[in-house]
Amino acid sequence: MQYGFWAKLKKPIFALAPMYDVTDAAFRAIIAKYGKPDIFWTEFVSAEGLNSAGRERLMPHLWYSDRERPIVAQIFGSHPEAFESTARLLADLKFDGIDINLGCPDKNIMKQGSCAALFKDPKLAQEIIRAAQKGAPNLPVSVKIRIGDTKVDWKDWIKTLLEARPAAITIHLRTRKEMSKVSAHWELMPEIVSFINDNAPEGERPIILGNGDVMTLQEAREKVEQTGCDGVMLGRGIFGNPWLFDRSANAGSQTGLTDKKQKLAVLLEHTRLFEQTFAGAKNFEIMKKHYKAYVSGFDGAKELRAELMAAKNYPEVEKLVEKNLTA
């Protein structure tokens, strides 16, 4: 097993969850500036797509800067040979690690036999992990999973994955069917940790991260203490809150900065960086989901949000924000 950067991390480990068209290179750069997590993940990218004529269209999802290190590239797919060649590409791009998404419940993705669909074919999941390891023997390969398909049923699934010796396992504590409609089953985590401890190959126990419903660093610390996992991956709490991981400023509070001027200054910085980074390679509409989160909790927020939803570029956003600040 190759642990790579994972072996150097101090516990507890707090990681930023990969979210498609959310945690892109621009937003990660903002987060790195205002509150850096212990690990960054890219948005997930199709391993098959990276081996096709459409590769260049997908490459913006793999853009990153050195200030984001350690940075892990997350990929998905269903063909081991694609994972092997993609792993070689990711090694050439100097990523610190590779993560395989085995948990996304999106129906279109599952139709391809990828992500959560692989729960029904654990041997193929095993082959995929080994193919990535073969393609990038000097990089740690980790996986992100759920705890079942239509019901909680994780033991055989995890045991099969452990045979492939992943460096780390991030466990989203819901089934595929549950999506995000029910509370994450954190009560199961102590048993899962114990099971992994008992069943991992000797001396090759993977790092264990929990995921689901954790919105603050304080909550994350409590989950680690209560369950025995090595760390927590946080996702939704980052919306409108790039200082979520700033241990010094807010001790992991959910609200972070509440001053209107500060919030809007970060909104402008994020928007400007998005345009500079992607220059048309990504649709400006992606920024709108961030505006909904940034623009809240102050007088006039509803009106400004509505105006920002119609903006088409940074200059328009800047004018609207300046008008709001001087009103």
C-alpha positions as CSV (number, residue, x, y, z in Angstrom):
1,M,0.0,0.0,0.0
2,Q,1.1,3.5,-0.8
3,Y,0.0,6.0,2.0
4,G,1.8,9.0,0.5
5,F,0.7,12.3,2.0
6,W,-1.9,10.6,4.2
7,A,0.9,9.4,6.5
8,K,2.0,12.9,7.2
9,L,-1.4,14.3,8.2
10,K,-2.1,15.1,11.9
11,K,-5.3,13.8,13.3
12,P,-8.1,14.6,13.4
13,I,-8.2,15.2,9.7
14,F,-10.7,17.7,8.2
15,A,-11.3,17.5,4.5
16,L,-13.4,19.4,2.0
17,A,-15.9,17.2,0.1
18,P,-15.8,17.2,-3.7
19,M,-18.9,18.7,-5.1
20,Y,-19.4,19.0,-8.9
21,D,-19.6,22.6,-10.2
22,V,-19.1,23.8,-6.6
23,T,-15.6,23.0,-5.4
24,D,-13.9,24.1,-8.6
25,A,-10.4,25.6,-8.8
26,A,-11.7,29.1,-8.2
27,F,-13.7,28.3,-5.0
28,R,-10.9,26.1,-3.7
29,A,-8.5,29.0,-4.1
30,I,-10.8,31.2,-2.0
31,I,-11.1,28.5,0.6
32,A,-7.4,28.0,0.7
33,K,-7.0,31.7,1.4
34,Y,-9.6,32.1,4.1
35,G,-9.7,28.7,5.8
36,K,-7.7,25.8,4.4
37,P,-8.8,22.2,5.1
38,D,-6.2,19.4,5.6
39,I,-7.1,18.0,2.1
40,F,-8.7,19.3,-1.0
41,W,-10.5,17.1,-3.6
42,T,-11.2,18.1,-7.1
43,E,-14.7,17.8,-8.6
44,F,-15.2,14.3,-9.9
45,V,-14.2,13.5,-13.5
46,S,-15.0,10.5,-15.7
47,A,-12.1,8.2,-16.2
48,E,-13.5,7.1,-19.5
49,G,-14.0,10.7,-20.5
50,L,-10.4,11.5,-19.8
51,N,-9.5,8.7,-22.2
52,S,-11.7,10.0,-25.0
53,A,-11.7,12.8,-27.7
54,G,-13.5,15.0,-25.2
55,R,-10.6,15.1,-22.7
56,E,-9.9,18.8,-23.1
57,R,-13.4,19.7,-22.3
58,L,-13.0,17.9,-18.9
59,M,-9.6,19.2,-18.0
60,P,-10.9,22.4,-16.3
61,H,-12.3,20.2,-13.6
62,L,-8.7,19.1,-12.8
63,W,-7.2,22.6,-12.7
64,Y,-5.6,23.4,-9.3
65,S,-2.9,25.6,-7.7
66,D,-0.1,24.6,-5.4
67,R,-1.7,26.5,-2.5
68,E,-4.4,23.7,-2.5
69,R,-1.9,20.9,-1.6
70,P,-2.4,18.2,-0.7
71,I,-4.9,17.9,-3.6
72,V,-6.6,14.7,-4.6
73,A,-8.1,14.1,-8.0
74,Q,-11.5,12.3,-7.8
75,I,-12.5,10.1,-10.7
76,F,-15.4,7.7,-11.5
77,G,-16.1,5.1,-14.1
78,S,-16.6,1.4,-14.7
79,H,-13.7,0.3,-16.9
80,P,-10.4,-0.7,-15.1
81,E,-8.3,0.0,-18.1
82,A,-9.6,3.6,-18.2
83,F,-8.6,4.0,-14.5
84,E,-5.1,2.7,-15.2
85,S,-4.4,5.2,-18.0
86,T,-6.2,8.0,-16.1
87,A,-4.0,7.3,-13.0
88,R,-0.9,7.8,-15.2
89,L,-2.3,11.1,-16.4
90,L,-3.0,12.3,-12.8
91,A,0.5,11.3,-11.8
92,D,1.9,13.4,-14.7
93,L,-0.3,16.3,-13.5
94,K,1.4,15.9,-10.1
95,F,-1.6,15.3,-8.0
96,D,-0.9,14.2,-4.4
97,G,-3.5,11.3,-4.5
98,I,-6.3,9.7,-6.5
99,D,-9.8,9.1,-5.1
100,I,-12.4,6.8,-6.7
101,N,-16.0,7.7,-6.2
102,L,-18.0,4.6,-5.4
103,G,-20.9,6.3,-3.8
104,C,-22.5,9.0,-6.0
105,P,-26.2,8.1,-6.4
106,D,-26.9,10.2,-9.5
107,K,-29.1,8.1,-11.8
108,N,-27.3,9.2,-15.0
109,I,-24.0,8.2,-13.5
110,M,-25.3,4.9,-12.3
111,K,-26.6,4.0,-15.7
112,Q,-23.0,3.9,-16.8
113,G,-22.3,1.3,-14.2
114,S,-20.3,3.8,-12.1
115,C,-20.2,5.1,-8.6
116,A,-23.0,3.7,-6.4
117,A,-23.8,1.1,-9.1
118,L,-20.6,-0.7,-8.2
119,F,-22.0,-1.7,-4.9
120,K,-23.6,-4.5,-6.8
121,D,-20.3,-5.5,-8.4
122,P,-17.7,-5.3,-5.6
123,K,-15.2,-7.4,-7.5
124,L,-15.2,-4.9,-10.3
125,A,-14.7,-2.1,-7.8
126,Q,-11.7,-4.0,-6.5
127,E,-10.3,-4.3,-10.0
128,I,-10.8,-0.6,-10.5
129,I,-8.8,0.3,-7.4
130,R,-6.0,-2.0,-8.4
131,A,-5.9,-0.6,-11.9
132,A,-5.5,2.9,-10.5
133,Q,-2.8,1.7,-8.2
134,K,-1.0,0.1,-11.1
135,G,-1.3,3.2,-13.2
136,A,0.1,5.5,-10.5
137,P,2.2,3.2,-8.1
138,N,3.7,6.2,-6.3
139,L,0.3,7.8,-5.5
140,P,-2.1,6.8,-2.7
141,V,-5.4,5.6,-4.0
142,S,-8.5,6.1,-1.8
143,V,-12.2,5.5,-2.2
144,K,-15.4,7.3,-1.2
145,I,-18.4,5.0,-0.5
146,R,-21.9,4.7,0.9
147,I,-23.1,2.1,3.4
148,G,-25.4,0.2,1.2
149,D,-27.7,0.3,-1.8
150,T,-31.4,0.1,-0.8
151,K,-30.7,-0.8,2.8
152,V,-27.8,-0.6,5.2
153,D,-25.5,-3.4,4.2
154,W,-21.8,-2.5,4.4
155,K,-19.8,-5.4,5.8
156,D,-19.2,-7.5,2.7
157,W,-18.8,-4.3,0.6
158,I,-16.1,-2.9,2.9
159,K,-14.4,-6.2,3.3
160,T,-14.0,-6.7,-0.4
161,L,-12.6,-3.1,-0.8
162,L,-10.1,-3.7,2.0
163,E,-8.6,-6.5,0.0
164,A,-7.5,-3.9,-2.6
165,R,-5.7,-2.0,0.1
166,P,-6.9,1.6,-0.4
167,A,-4.9,4.2,1.5
168,A,-8.1,5.8,2.8
169,I,-11.9,5.2,2.9
170,T,-14.4,8.1,3.2
171,I,-17.7,6.7,4.3
172,H,-20.9,8.7,3.5
173,L,-23.2,7.3,6.2
174,R,-26.2,6.8,4.1
175,T,-27.4,4.3,1.5
176,R,-27.7,5.0,-2.2
177,K,-31.5,5.0,-1.9
178,E,-31.5,7.4,1.0
179,M,-29.6,10.1,-1.1
180,S,-29.5,13.0,1.4
181,K,-33.2,12.6,2.5
182,V,-32.5,11.1,5.9
183,S,-30.0,11.9,8.7
184,A,-26.6,10.3,8.3
185,H,-26.2,7.1,10.3
186,W,-23.3,8.3,12.5
187,E,-24.4,5.8,15.2
188,L,-23.0,3.1,12.9
189,M,-19.5,4.6,12.6
190,P,-18.0,3.0,15.8
191,E,-18.9,-0.4,14.5
192,I,-17.6,0.3,11.0
193,V,-14.3,1.6,12.4
194,S,-13.9,-1.5,14.6
195,F,-14.7,-3.7,11.6
196,I,-12.1,-2.1,9.4
197,N,-9.5,-2.3,12.3
198,D,-10.2,-6.1,12.5
199,N,-10.4,-6.8,8.8
200,A,-7.8,-4.7,7.1
201,P,-4.6,-6.5,6.0
202,E,-2.1,-6.4,8.8
203,G,-0.2,-3.1,8.9
204,E,-2.3,-1.7,6.1
205,R,-5.3,-0.2,7.8
206,P,-6.7,2.7,5.7
207,I,-7.4,6.1,7.1
208,I,-11.1,6.4,7.9
209,L,-13.1,9.6,7.3
210,G,-16.8,10.0,8.0
211,N,-19.1,12.1,5.9
212,G,-22.7,13.3,6.2
213,D,-24.6,16.2,7.9
214,V,-21.5,17.7,9.7
215,M,-21.7,21.5,9.3
216,T,-19.0,22.8,11.6
217,L,-15.5,21.9,12.8
218,Q,-16.8,21.6,16.3
219,E,-19.3,19.0,15.2
220,A,-16.5,17.3,13.3
221,R,-14.3,17.1,16.4
222,E,-17.1,15.6,18.3
223,K,-17.8,12.9,15.7
224,V,-14.1,11.9,15.8
225,E,-14.1,11.7,19.6
226,Q,-17.4,9.7,19.6
227,T,-16.7,7.3,16.8
228,G,-13.0,6.7,16.6
229,C,-12.7,7.6,13.0
230,D,-9.6,9.5,11.9
231,G,-11.4,12.6,10.5
232,V,-14.4,14.1,8.8
233,M,-15.2,15.3,5.3
234,L,-17.4,18.4,5.3
235,G,-19.4,19.5,2.4
236,R,-22.6,21.6,2.5
237,G,-21.3,23.8,5.4
238,I,-18.8,25.4,2.9
239,F,-21.6,27.2,0.9
240,G,-21.2,30.9,1.4
241,N,-18.7,30.1,4.1
242,P,-15.1,29.7,2.7
243,W,-13.8,30.3,6.2
244,L,-15.4,27.1,7.5
245,F,-12.0,25.4,8.1
246,D,-10.3,28.5,9.7
247,R,-9.5,27.1,13.1
248,S,-8.1,30.4,14.4
249,A,-10.9,32.8,13.3
250,N,-14.1,31.0,14.2
251,A,-13.2,27.7,15.9
252,G,-15.3,26.0,13.2
253,S,-18.5,27.9,13.5
254,Q,-21.1,27.5,10.8
255,T,-21.8,31.2,10.2
256,G,-18.2,32.4,9.9
257,L,-18.0,36.0,8.8
258,T,-21.3,37.8,9.4
259,D,-20.4,41.3,8.5
260,K,-22.1,42.3,5.3
261,K,-19.2,44.2,3.8
262,Q,-16.9,41.2,4.4
263,K,-19.3,38.8,2.9
264,L,-19.8,40.9,-0.2
265,A,-16.1,41.5,-0.6
266,V,-15.4,37.7,-0.6
267,L,-18.3,37.3,-3.1
268,L,-16.6,39.8,-5.5
269,E,-13.2,38.2,-5.0
270,H,-14.7,34.8,-5.8
271,T,-16.5,36.0,-8.9
272,R,-13.4,37.8,-10.2
273,L,-11.3,34.7,-9.6
274,F,-13.9,32.5,-11.3
275,E,-13.8,34.6,-14.5
276,Q,-10.0,34.8,-14.4
277,T,-9.5,31.1,-13.8
278,F,-12.0,29.7,-16.3
279,A,-12.3,32.5,-18.9
280,G,-15.4,30.9,-20.5
281,A,-14.3,27.3,-19.9
282,K,-17.1,27.1,-17.3
283,N,-20.6,28.7,-17.4
284,F,-21.0,31.8,-15.3
285,E,-24.3,30.5,-14.1
286,I,-22.3,28.2,-11.8
287,M,-21.6,31.2,-9.6
288,K,-25.3,31.7,-8.9
289,K,-25.5,28.9,-6.4
290,H,-22.8,30.6,-4.4
291,Y,-24.6,34.0,-4.5
292,K,-27.6,32.4,-2.8
293,A,-25.4,31.4,0.1
294,Y,-23.2,34.5,0.3
295,V,-26.1,36.9,0.2
296,S,-28.1,36.2,3.4
297,G,-28.4,37.4,6.9
298,F,-28.5,41.1,6.3
299,D,-31.0,43.8,5.3
300,G,-31.6,43.9,1.6
301,A,-30.2,40.5,1.0
302,K,-33.3,39.2,-0.7
303,E,-33.4,42.0,-3.2
304,L,-29.7,41.8,-4.0
305,R,-29.9,38.0,-4.5
306,A,-32.7,38.5,-7.0
307,E,-30.6,41.1,-8.9
308,L,-27.5,38.9,-8.8
309,M,-29.4,36.0,-10.4
310,A,-29.7,38.1,-13.5
311,A,-26.1,39.1,-13.7
312,K,-24.0,37.8,-16.6
313,N,-20.4,38.7,-15.6
314,Y,-18.1,40.2,-13.0
315,P,-18.6,43.9,-14.0
316,E,-22.4,43.5,-13.6
317,V,-22.0,41.8,-10.2
318,E,-19.6,44.5,-9.1
319,K,-22.0,47.3,-10.0
320,L,-24.9,45.6,-8.1
321,V,-22.8,45.0,-5.0
322,E,-21.4,48.6,-4.9
323,K,-24.9,50.0,-5.4
324,N,-26.1,47.8,-2.5
325,L,-23.3,48.9,-0.2
326,T,-23.9,52.6,-0.9
327,A,-27.7,52.5,-0.6
